[in-house]
């Protein structure tokens, strides 16, 4: 009898834990807006990667022909793009962990 009582308690605890986990999973799901935000972030990240690639290629190919002002402008733009990329990656990771 003692053994059966212990088994019943174990089953109850397991059921409770699994229900608790299901509730946690449900509450961690992304909302429609968050899913939409992830897609927009991914799209923007792709665009930024393309822009960074274009600017890096421009620097490589035209380095000797660029004026110092043009070079500075390109490097400033690269820096802004990298900062924006970091912001987007942080937000994307935050949403991904929530999912």
C-alpha positions in Angstrom: 0.0 0.0 0.0 2.8 2.4 0.9 4.4 1.7 -2.5 1.2 2.5 -4.4 0.8 5.7 -2.5 4.3 6.8 -3.4 3.7 5.8 -7.0 0.5 7.9 -7.1 2.4 10.9 -5.6 5.1 10.5 -8.3 2.5 10.4 -11.1 0.8 13.5 -9.7 4.1 15.4 -9.4 5.0 14.4 -13.0 1.6 15.5 -14.3 1.9 18.8 -12.5 5.4 19.3 -13.8 4.4 18.5 -17.4 1.4 20.9 -17.1 3.6 23.6 -15.7 6.1 23.1 -18.6 3.3 23.3 -21.1 2.0 26.5 -19.6 5.6 27.9 -19.7 6.0 26.9 -23.3 2.7 28.5 -24.2 3.5 31.7 -22.4 6.9 31.8 -24.1 5.5 31.7 -27.6 5.8 34.7 -29.8 2.9 37.0 -30.5 1.9 37.8 -34.1 3.7 41.1 -33.9 6.9 39.5 -32.5 6.9 36.9 -35.4 6.4 39.8 -37.8 9.2 41.7 -36.1 11.6 38.7 -36.5 10.9 38.6 -40.3 11.5 42.3 -40.6 14.7 42.1 -38.6 16.0 39.3 -40.8 15.2 41.2 -43.9 16.9 44.4 -42.6 19.9 42.3 -41.5 20.2 40.9 -45.0 20.1 44.4 -46.5 22.7 45.7 -44.1 25.0 42.8 -44.9 24.6 43.6 -48.6 25.4 47.3 -47.9 28.5 46.4 -45.8 29.7 44.1 -48.6 29.2 46.8 -51.2 31.1 49.4 -49.1 33.9 46.9 -48.3 34.3 46.1 -52.0 34.3 49.7 -52.9 37.1 50.3 -50.4 39.1 47.4 -51.7 38.8 48.3 -55.4 39.0 52.1 -55.1 41.2 52.6 -52.1 43.9 54.3 -54.0 41.5 56.6 -55.9 39.4 57.6 -52.9 39.9 61.0 -51.3 40.4 61.1 -47.5 36.9 62.6 -47.2 35.3 59.8 -49.3 37.2 57.2 -47.3 36.1 58.7 -44.0 32.5 58.9 -45.2 32.5 55.2 -46.2 34.1 54.1 -43.0 31.6 56.2 -41.0 28.8 54.6 -42.9 30.3 51.1 -42.3 30.5 51.9 -38.6 26.8 53.0 -38.5 25.8 49.9 -40.3 27.7 47.6 -37.9 26.1 49.3 -34.9 22.7 48.9 -36.4 23.5 45.2 -37.2 24.5 44.7 -33.5 21.2 46.2 -32.4 19.2 44.0 -34.7 21.1 40.9 -33.7 20.5 41.6 -30.0 16.8 42.0 -30.6 16.6 38.9 -32.8 18.4 36.8 -30.2 16.0 38.2 -27.5 13.0 37.2 -29.6 14.5 33.8 -30.6 15.1 32.9 -26.9 11.5 33.7 -26.2 10.4 31.4 -28.9 
